[in-house]
Amino acid sequence: MKVFDEKHIKNVAFVGAHRAGKTTLSETMLFEAGLINRRGTVEQQNTVSDYHEFEHQRGASVFATPLHTEWRNYKINIIDTPGLDDFIGEIMSSIKVADTIVTVINAKHGADIGTEIIWNYIDRYHKPTLFVINKIDSENANFEMSFNSLKELVGNNAVMVQYPIKINGAQCIIDVLKMKCYKFGPEGGKPEKLPIPEDQIEQANTLHNELVEKAAENDEELMELFFENGTLNEDELKQGIKLGMLNHDIFPVFCVSALNDMGTGRLMGFIDNVAPAAADLKPEQTIEGDILEPKLNGDTSLFVFKNIYQPNLGQITFFKVMSGEVKANDKLFNTRTGESETLNQLYIMDGKQKHAVQKLTVGDIGATTKLKFTETNDTLASKAEAGTIKPIKFPQARLTKAVLAETASEEEKLSEALRRIHSQDLTVDLSYNNETHQTLVGTQGELHLATLSWLLENIYDVKAKFEAPKISYRETIQRSATANYRHKKQSGGSGQFGQVHLKIEPYYEGMPEPEGFSLRGKEVVDLPWDGKLVFYNCIVGGVIDQRYLPSIMKGILEVMESGPMTKSFIRDVRVMVYDGKMHPVDSNDISFKIAGAHAFKEAFLNANPKLLEPIEHMKLRVPDQMIGSVMTELQSRRAIIQGVEIEAHYQVLKCTIPSAELSGFSNQLRSLTQGRATYTSNFEGYNAVPTHIQKELIKATDLITT
């Protein structure tokens, strides 16, 4: 297979809303270039991109799929991405390694909500971007509406390069960069090149001049040429557009019918001749602060942006060559783990089809198999001390579920499958809660969760159940109380005897030492579940031997590990052991441990015990017109609004909300805002549970234990 240099490799990610036609466009490009001799369709489940069984079931892209095509001495690597933000991890990893983002818009819907959600991520990465308005020949297509909605989204930097017209019923495209009219037959394909019709010349000239002015703004020399000549020639115009795309100041807008192969060849020509290549982009900065130049003669450096697992092939690792070149059988070092990896084979992937190659040069995208120590976001380099490329920062999980295998014998198999899935998809959050003894899995939404479930069952052969996670409550007290307990047991031979008198009080940082006691010793225990136990020895006259005090504290700590109200951890209590009795023969450690535990439990129940619940601090980004309904929803979930700030057409709302109220919130927020609102949340602390809810929780615990 032909090897291309860094100036003749173009990496494009096709992004856009669900049903925009990204998969069809990529299929048509492969057909136009002669890489395939028959175009598949999503409906017939035979496209190169959507080859996965789960995608066939859903009738839409779920995974980002690398493809490639060759067009007029250029190699175009295409990554076809899903259109739903449940799969934002697939989209973000593709944006990371793309040189140009091709955002596809359905001409029937314009720049809709799905486009807006994805645009927010594109804009964050500041990547060169062009827009393609697809389905221009479909019923109810409205190019003008689509273009205007696009300008509302990205501003006046959206510049029309093409627009569609009909001439005697035939679909045509006016190109104001080349100032040509392309007329297509019913089957599409290669168009007839015609002069621009007279009734379109005025509009075409106006749009051409707008394009020239916008291009000239990006370079002083071009601006001087523009002032001197009143225009720019085609080459100068292309140079200005490329600079504008690199500066994120120009977003060229094209139009196509991907299904009927109209305009795709011209789009590929623009990607070849104008769209930036890897060599044009700003160099990558490593975590260590070094600059990684995309040079062919530099040290080899690969960035791993995606991993997938296939039963017949094992793990397939996708990478972009950031510097130098990589050859089959090269030995590279993982800069995260320090382990060496041998890339026994190199491939260019077209969906599930792999094409073996001997080497790949800087700027190219390829794949390899059977790496042992490499995961998504890793850097592979020819030198062990090489810099690590900055990783992709994936969004926080929005939906968390507890997961367990349907049969206990498969728990270990489930654990390994989840570990593999997480290593491939870093938007799947995996953790274990030591308090509730649950494995927790976080996803981007219900559809992402459904995909995870499908992968577990069909790829890893393990059936899993998902349920709401248990809430990690805490128990504490609100007032002081005293109690005593005598433990006495006689069953032949030495018996058991221990009596403990103690007082408990709520504990808070900086509180004064207890009054009315003779303080003989103090131990502060930092509890593993947060909070403190402060234990005072106040024994006078030796009524309890010093050696039994650790056993009393041990009994208290055991109760604190499973509180008497809901079996939750107890926190922030101080205990004064001030009196008791012992027996010269029958007293021992177990006796005082039991006595201490019972006395503490009795005192705790008499000290106005209170249940505490975990609280999250939440930050939401909500469209202006939807803020009212979102605030109402939050308040219905016991959230406390802390403030609202304005950010463009959005409002940033900050609040605290009980963790117990987050169940179903992600789906409800998506429903209320049509998917336009986003949020992040972080654990903040514990607050008291309202009395009526506390009663319900205690009752539920009693029912479980009985």
Buried (B, 14 or more C-beta within 10 A) or exposed (E): EEBBBBEBBBBBBBBBBBBBBBBBBBBBBBBBBEBBEEBBEBEEBBBBBBBBEBBBEBEBBBBBBBBBBBBEEBBBBBBBBBBBBBBBBBBBBBBBBBBBBBBBBBBBBBBBBBBBBBBBBBEEBEBBBBBBBBBBBBEEBBBEBBBBBBBEBBEEBBBBBBBBBEEEEBBBBBBBBBBBBBBBBEEBBEBEEEEBEEEBEEBBEEBBEBBBBBBBBBBEEBBEBBEEEEBBEEEBBBBBBBBBBBBBBBBBBBBBBBBBBBBBBBBBBBBBBBBBBBBBBEBBEBEEEEEBBBBBEBEBBBBBBBBBBEEEEEBBBBBBBBBBBBEBEBEBBBBBEEBEBBBEBBBBBBBBEBEEBEBBBBBBBBBBBBBEBBBBBBBBBBEEEBBBBBBBEBBEBBBBBBBBBEEEEBBEBBBEBBEBBBBBBBBBBBEEEEBBEBBBBBBBBBBBBBBBBBBBBEBBEBEBEBEEBBBBBBBBBEEBBBBBBBBEEEEEEEBBBBBBBBBBBBBEEEEEEBEEBEEBEBEEBEBEBEBBBBBBBBBEEEEBEEEBBBBBBBBBBBBBBEBBBBEBBBBBBBBBBBBBBBBEEBBBBBBBBBBBBBBBBBBBBBBEBBBBBBBBBBBBBBBEEBBEBBBEBBEEBBBEEEEBEEEEEBBBBBBBBBBBBBBEBBEBBBEBBBBBBBBEBEEBEBBEBEEEBBEEBBEEBEEEEE
